[in-house]
Amino acid sequence: MASLEAETWFPGRHQFVGEPQFVPRPDAGAEDDGWLLACVFESESLTSRFVILDAHRIGAGPIAVALLPHPLPHGLHGSCSDTAYMPTHGAGSATLSSNAVPFTPPSAPLLGGETSLQGTG
């Protein structure tokens, strides 16, 4: 029988979670057996991180966190482009470039050893 209970996770003040994506476990038996993947933007430091939550234990917080080399401002959902708009002065800078920085996506998903996306230019 399904439960009507819900779990929540609060990332902290001034932190905004993008739309999560559900990834089922390869051998999933239940509909919610898997992970939630999301980007979190920290508005005070202008930094972003990628988090993975166990879908069965969301309230326990992330089981893995990857700090991203560039901030991804909240509201990026649904924005697809072959150009990345990144800070021109060090990570966390509030000044964004008026010029786009070309971006080359990886040739394969970030699995098995690859640790970051790299901009070109």
ChimeraX attribute file (.defattr): number of C-alpha atoms within 10 A of each C-alpha:
attribute: neighborCount
match mode: 1-to-1
recipient: residues
	/A:1	3
	/A:2	4
	/A:3	5
	/A:4	5
	/A:5	5
	/A:6	7
	/A:7	10
	/A:8	10
	/A:9	12
	/A:10	12
	/A:11	15
	/A:12	8
	/A:13	9
	/A:14	11
	/A:15	18
	/A:16	18
	/A:17	18
	/A:18	18
	/A:19	16
	/A:20	16
	/A:21	12
	/A:22	17
	/A:23	15
	/A:24	16
	/A:25	13
	/A:26	8
	/A:27	8
	/A:28	10
	/A:29	10
	/A:30	9
	/A:31	8
	/A:32	15
	/A:33	16
	/A:34	19
	/A:35	22
	/A:36	19
	/A:37	21
	/A:38	19
	/A:39	26
	/A:40	25
	/A:41	24
	/A:42	22
	/A:43	17
	/A:44	11
	/A:45	14
	/A:46	18
	/A:47	20
	/A:48	25
	/A:49	18
	/A:50	18
	/A:51	21
	/A:52	21
	/A:53	22
	/A:54	20
	/A:55	18
	/A:56	13
	/A:57	14
	/A:58	18
	/A:59	14
	/A:60	14
	/A:61	15
	/A:62	19
	/A:63	12
	/A:64	11
	/A:65	15
	/A:66	13
	/A:67	14
	/A:68	18
	/A:69	16
	/A:70	21
	/A:71	23
	/A:72	21
	/A:73	17
	/A:74	17
	/A:75	12
	/A:76	11
	/A:77	11
	/A:78	7
	/A:79	6
	/A:80	8
	/A:81	8
	/A:82	9
	/A:83	13
	/A:84	17
	/A:85	18
	/A:86	23
	/A:87	20
	/A:88	15
	/A:89	11
	/A:90	11
	/A:91	16
	/A:92	18
	/A:93	15
	/A:94	14
	/A:95	11
	/A:96	13
	/A:97	12
	/A:98	10
	/A:99	11
	/A:100	14
	/A:101	17
	/A:102	14
	/A:103	17
	/A:104	14
	/A:105	13
	/A:106	12
	/A:107	6
	/A:108	7
	/A:109	8
	/A:110	11
	/A:111	7
	/A:112	6
	/A:113	6
	/A:114	10
	/A:115	10
	/A:116	12
	/A:117	14
	/A:118	12
	/A:119	16
	/A:120	10
	/A:121	8
